Amino acid sequence: MRRPNLPFDRQILATLVMCLPGFAVLVGLMLFGVLGWLPALLGAVGLIVLSLPLVRLYLGDITAFSTFIARLSGADRATEPPSFKLSVAMDELSRAATALHTSWQQQQQALSAASSASKRILDGLPDPLIAIDRSRRITHVNVAAEALFGGTARGRDLAAVTRQPQVLAAVDAALAGEKPTPIEFTHAIDRVETAHVVHAVPLPQAAGDGTIVLLAFHDVTARRRTERMRADFVANASHELKTPISALTGFIETLRGPARDDEEARARFLAIMDEQAQRMARLVNDLLSLSDIELREHTRPEDTVDIAAVLRSVLDMLELRARQKGVNLTLDIESDTSLVLGDRFELAQVFQNLVDNAIKYSRKDGAVRCLLQPGDLAGVAALRIAVIDQGEGIAEEHLPRLTERFYRVDDARSRKLGGTGLGLAIVKHIVNRHRGRLQIESVKGEGTTVAVTLPLAPTKAVLQDAAGDSRRSA
């Protein structure tokens, strides 16, 4: 380390201070007559001349030590302790300072690593987390919180980020030392309503950055939607069953009373009762079918099914109904293969629902066309099966909700035609189980196309290659 240059006036001043005891002795000797003024003056000059080099060395050591400490405090890791000319104490002090600095750097590195690890852990949490100090200033937000509230939340007052009174009240309660109670609130993000449960947790003592309260936001939107869907499902199912039950009860009372001996009324009422009973049976069967499919939706079927044969069977079964309405059924095959992985009974149920709907909502003397053609599922070879009708079509705003349970575009017409409101919900879950895709397109006044895309069954060559690979790996 290069030794610093010392100002000459500081060297002279330090030398004079060092020589003060010698000057006092010389003055005393002059007062007692031991020395004359000339020898005393020469002695003072000699003291100064002899002391100046020593003072320069000591001052150099002190200044070098001071510069060394300043460099250490500046975190200069390349700093080497200087060599001192006279002071042994400076050597010891420099070694102690170097050891202290090394220890401090190691602790800083450990703290930095711990802080970085903590930040990575917090950023990896799926739930938004906000840290707040005593003045409700945000000291830290994780990545999820930045996505929820924006990346400029840090350093701002909590009220500038969220104006939810429940959240602010929970934070104030936590700052006051009260027992934290989870709260739930709903708010809109990009015009989509979301629900969060918020926990305001006070820390036992403030962190180094002043953090004293942690706010954790847990998204319960999906749970609330599921609960709402479940409640709607129960309400809708109850309503659907209540209507035919009420009708049956009323007709039974009438047949027991005023119409007991009225043959014509009894025949008419029994026909209506039979119709309502069949409606209840269809609804119960659809509910049981939907429940059964949902239980098995996570397991993918692995049988090979000929879709062309399934469609021919469905069209043969519905031919009479189509002929009664004057609807022409056709099947066009534009694919070299019609073999898919699936469950034959469930796929027959899918296309029976789709073709039956197409017949119901087609115009009289219209046509329903089933089209098989090559498809694609995220790069996987597939078969696209489209059911195309020439009905009145469906308005665009209804399309996203058609697969919801009990959703009907025209409630009265659907019931009149015998629909339960569960057909497309069943279709959606079966297609999901087959790892396929369901698409519904419609033009008002022109008709509707419902397309199901299913992955093709692997060929024999592919299966043999896979079996060979399995044997080789074994």
Sequence and secondary structure as in RCSB ss.txt:
>XXXX:A:sequence
MRRPNLPFDRQILATLVMCLPGFAVLVGLMLFGVLGWLPALLGAVGLIVLSLPLVRLYLGDITAFSTFIARLSGA
DRATEPPSFKLSVAMDELSRAATALHTSWQQQQQALSAASSASKRILDGLPDPLIAIDRSRRITHVNVAAEALFG
GTARGRDLAAVTRQPQVLAAVDAALAGEKPTPIEFTHAIDRVETAHVVHAVPLPQAAGDGTIVLLAFHDVTARRR
TERMRADFVANASHELKTPISALTGFIETLRGPARDDEEARARFLAIMDEQAQRMARLVNDLLSLSDIELREHTR
PEDTVDIAAVLRSVLDMLELRARQKGVNLTLDIESDTSLVLGDRFELAQVFQNLVDNAIKYSRKDGAVRCLLQPG
DLAGVAALRIAVIDQGEGIAEEHLPRLTERFYRVDDARSRKLGGTGLGLAIVKHIVNRHRGRLQIESVKGEGTTV
AVTLPLAPTKAVLQDAAGDSRRSA
>XXXX:A:secstr
       HHHHHHHHHHHHHHHHHHHHHHHHTTSS HHHHHHHHHHHHHHHHHHHHHHHHHHHHHHHHHHHHHTT
 TT      SS HHHHHHHHHHHHHHHHHHHHHHHHHHHHHHHHHHHHH SS EEEE TTSBEEEE HHHHHHH 
TT TTSBHHHH   HHHHHHHHHHHTT     EEEEEEETTEEEEEEEEEEE SS  TT   EEEEEEE HHHHH
HHHHHHHHHHHHHHHHHHHHHHHHHHHHHHHTTTTT HHHHHHHHHHHHHHHHHHHHHHHHHHHHHHHHHHTTS 
   EEEHHHHHHHHHHHHHHHHHHHT EEEEEE SS  EEES HHHHHHHHHHHHHHHHHHB TT EEEEEEEEE
EETTEEEEEEEEEE B    GGGGGGTTSTT  SSHHHHHHTT  S HHHHHHHHHHHTT EEEEEEETTTEEEE
EEEEEB   HHHHHHHHHHHHHH 
